[in-house]
Amino acid sequence: MTDEERRATRERLAARRGLETTVYGPAEDSELLVEAAVELVGPTDLVLEVGTGSGHVAAAVVRETEATVYASDINPHACEQAGARGLETVRATLTRGFRPGVFDWVLFNPPYLPAPEKSWGDWMSAALTAGTDGMAVIDPFLAGVSEVLRADGEVLMVASSLTGLASVEETARKVGFDVVTATSDRFPFERLDVLRLGNNQEA
């Protein structure tokens, strides 16, 4: 990460922290995940959104696709906000505690920003930063998510160039996923991809 990228990351974190210190609200990465999900999820699908935050993505998928969506988050404040949207909400760490082999789709906008300096230690910091390489949450998620997927189930996950898109894709392939990019966009100092992870996919 260059000095300019680190500065942009710090400014982005500072702006988020100033607006909200407990729950991650919808931003450009959220909208990109919504865009991918509503194109791919069907009305009979069973969907889990991990790290739902405010519930914005899960609510949009319910509204646009009529799929059955469960929202989960480790943050109790996020569960409260998502529940207030009428979502079926579970407090959980990643995919732990869910029945194996049941979901058609798992959606995840993970904490992915490398922490160039000591994090603030609040819920917003936990929602945004993920260790010095940005992989501290992505790694365990990818290692465990296949357990809750149906045999033909798939994952839609946001990945950032600030983490390293190649690193995320390599990790996903190492645990057995095929990887294609569902959608992508560029922003100042950052490219965001929504990765589609699964088996027997058409590129």
C-alpha positions as CSV (number, residue, x, y, z in Angstrom):
1,M,0.0,0.0,0.0
2,T,1.4,3.4,-1.0
3,D,1.5,6.4,1.3
4,E,-1.3,8.0,-0.7
5,E,-3.5,4.9,-0.4
6,R,-2.8,4.8,3.4
7,R,-3.8,8.4,3.7
8,A,-7.0,7.8,1.7
9,T,-7.8,4.8,3.9
10,R,-7.3,6.8,7.1
11,E,-9.5,9.6,5.7
12,R,-12.2,7.1,4.8
13,L,-12.1,5.5,8.3
14,A,-12.2,8.9,9.9
15,A,-15.2,9.9,7.9
16,R,-17.1,6.7,8.8
17,R,-16.2,7.0,12.5
18,G,-17.4,10.5,12.6
19,L,-20.8,9.5,11.2
20,E,-21.4,6.3,13.1
21,T,-19.5,4.4,15.7
22,T,-21.6,1.3,16.2
23,V,-23.1,0.1,12.9
24,Y,-21.7,0.1,9.3
25,G,-24.2,1.9,7.1
26,P,-24.6,1.4,3.3
27,A,-21.8,2.7,1.2
28,E,-20.5,2.1,-2.3
29,D,-19.4,-1.4,-1.5
30,S,-22.9,-2.2,-0.2
31,E,-24.5,-1.0,-3.4
32,L,-22.1,-3.1,-5.5
33,L,-23.1,-6.2,-3.5
34,V,-26.8,-5.4,-3.9
35,E,-26.3,-5.0,-7.7
36,A,-24.7,-8.4,-8.0
37,A,-27.1,-10.2,-5.7
38,V,-30.4,-9.0,-7.3
39,E,-29.1,-10.1,-10.7
40,L,-28.3,-13.7,-9.4
41,V,-30.6,-14.6,-6.5
42,G,-33.9,-16.2,-7.3
43,P,-37.2,-16.0,-5.5
44,T,-37.0,-19.6,-4.2
45,D,-33.4,-19.2,-2.9
46,L,-32.4,-19.4,0.8
47,V,-29.8,-16.6,1.4
48,L,-27.6,-15.7,4.4
49,E,-26.0,-12.3,4.6
50,V,-23.0,-12.4,6.9
51,G,-22.0,-9.1,8.6
52,T,-25.3,-7.5,7.7
53,G,-24.6,-4.2,9.4
54,S,-27.6,-2.0,9.0
55,G,-29.4,-4.7,7.0
56,H,-29.4,-2.6,3.9
57,V,-28.2,-5.3,1.5
58,A,-30.4,-8.1,3.0
59,A,-33.5,-5.9,2.8
60,A,-32.7,-4.9,-0.8
61,V,-32.4,-8.6,-1.8
62,V,-35.7,-9.4,-0.1
63,R,-37.4,-6.5,-1.8
64,E,-36.0,-7.1,-5.2
65,T,-36.0,-10.9,-5.4
66,E,-38.5,-12.1,-2.9
67,A,-35.9,-14.6,-1.7
68,T,-35.8,-15.8,1.9
69,V,-32.9,-14.0,3.6
70,Y,-31.4,-14.4,7.0
71,A,-29.2,-11.6,8.3
72,S,-26.3,-12.2,10.8
73,D,-23.8,-10.1,12.5
74,I,-21.5,-10.4,15.5
75,N,-22.4,-6.8,16.5
76,P,-25.5,-6.6,18.7
77,H,-26.3,-3.0,17.5
78,A,-26.3,-4.2,13.9
79,C,-28.6,-7.1,14.7
80,E,-31.0,-4.6,16.3
81,Q,-30.9,-2.3,13.3
82,A,-31.4,-5.1,10.8
83,G,-34.2,-6.6,13.0
84,A,-35.9,-3.2,12.9
85,R,-36.1,-3.6,9.1
86,G,-38.2,-6.7,9.6
87,L,-35.3,-9.1,8.8
88,E,-34.9,-12.5,10.4
89,T,-31.7,-11.7,12.3
90,V,-29.2,-13.9,14.1
91,R,-26.2,-12.8,16.2
92,A,-23.3,-15.0,15.0
93,T,-19.6,-15.0,14.2
94,L,-19.4,-15.5,10.5
95,T,-21.2,-18.7,9.5
96,R,-20.8,-20.5,12.9
97,G,-24.0,-21.9,14.4
98,F,-25.9,-22.3,11.1
99,R,-27.1,-25.7,9.9
100,P,-24.7,-27.3,7.3
101,G,-25.6,-27.5,3.6
102,V,-28.8,-25.3,3.6
103,F,-28.0,-22.0,1.8
104,D,-28.2,-21.3,-1.9
105,W,-26.2,-18.0,-1.5
106,V,-24.1,-16.5,1.2
107,L,-23.4,-12.7,0.8
108,F,-20.6,-11.0,2.6
109,N,-19.2,-7.5,2.6
110,P,-16.3,-8.2,4.9
111,P,-14.0,-5.9,6.9
112,Y,-11.2,-5.6,4.3
113,L,-9.2,-2.4,5.0
114,P,-5.7,-3.0,6.1
115,A,-5.1,-1.1,9.4
116,P,-2.1,1.1,8.8
117,E,-2.2,2.2,12.5
118,K,-3.7,1.1,15.7
119,S,-7.5,0.6,15.3
120,W,-9.9,2.5,17.5
121,G,-11.3,-0.7,19.2
122,D,-15.0,0.2,18.6
123,W,-17.6,-1.6,16.5
124,M,-17.1,0.6,13.5
125,S,-13.4,-0.2,13.5
126,A,-14.2,-3.9,13.6
127,A,-16.6,-3.5,10.7
128,L,-13.9,-1.8,8.5
129,T,-10.4,-3.0,9.4
130,A,-9.0,-6.5,9.3
131,G,-5.4,-6.6,10.3
132,T,-2.3,-5.4,8.6
133,D,-3.1,-7.3,5.4
134,G,-6.9,-6.9,5.4
135,M,-7.4,-10.7,5.4
136,A,-8.0,-11.3,9.1
137,V,-11.8,-11.9,8.6
138,I,-11.7,-13.0,5.0
139,D,-9.4,-16.0,5.7
140,P,-11.7,-17.6,8.3
141,F,-14.8,-16.8,6.4
142,L,-13.5,-18.5,3.2
143,A,-12.3,-21.5,5.3
144,G,-15.7,-22.2,6.8
145,V,-18.4,-20.9,4.5
146,S,-18.7,-24.0,2.3
147,E,-20.0,-25.9,5.3
148,V,-23.3,-24.0,5.2
149,L,-23.7,-24.0,1.4
150,R,-25.8,-26.5,-0.6
151,A,-23.8,-28.6,-3.0
152,D,-24.5,-26.1,-5.8
153,G,-24.5,-23.0,-3.4
154,E,-22.4,-20.0,-4.1
155,V,-20.9,-16.9,-2.4
156,L,-21.0,-13.3,-3.3
157,M,-18.2,-11.4,-1.5
158,V,-16.9,-7.9,-1.8
159,A,-13.1,-7.6,-2.3
160,S,-10.9,-4.5,-2.5
161,S,-7.7,-3.6,-4.3
162,L,-6.6,-2.2,-0.9
163,T,-6.5,-5.8,0.4
164,G,-5.2,-7.1,-2.9
165,L,-7.6,-8.7,-5.3
166,A,-5.2,-11.4,-6.3
167,S,-4.6,-12.4,-2.7
168,V,-8.3,-12.8,-2.0
169,E,-8.9,-14.8,-5.2
170,E,-5.9,-17.0,-4.5
171,T,-7.1,-17.8,-1.0
172,A,-10.6,-18.6,-2.3
173,R,-9.1,-21.0,-4.9
174,K,-6.9,-22.7,-2.3
175,V,-10.0,-23.7,-0.2
176,G,-11.7,-25.1,-3.3
177,F,-13.8,-22.3,-4.9
178,D,-14.0,-21.4,-8.5
179,V,-13.7,-17.6,-8.8
180,V,-15.3,-15.2,-11.2
181,T,-16.0,-11.4,-10.9
182,A,-19.7,-10.8,-10.8
183,T,-19.4,-7.0,-11.0
184,S,-16.7,-4.3,-10.4
185,D,-16.3,-0.6,-10.0
186,R,-13.4,1.9,-9.6
187,F,-13.2,4.7,-7.0
188,P,-10.4,7.1,-6.1
189,F,-7.6,4.9,-4.7
190,E,-9.6,1.7,-4.8
191,R,-11.2,-0.9,-7.1
192,L,-14.0,-2.9,-5.7
193,D,-15.0,-6.4,-7.0
194,V,-17.9,-8.6,-6.1
195,L,-16.5,-12.1,-6.4
196,R,-18.7,-15.0,-7.2
197,L,-17.4,-18.2,-5.6
198,G,-18.7,-21.6,-6.2
199,N,-18.4,-24.8,-8.2
200,N,-19.2,-25.5,-11.9
201,Q,-19.8,-21.9,-12.7
202,E,-19.9,-20.4,-16.1
203,A,-17.4,-17.6,-16.4
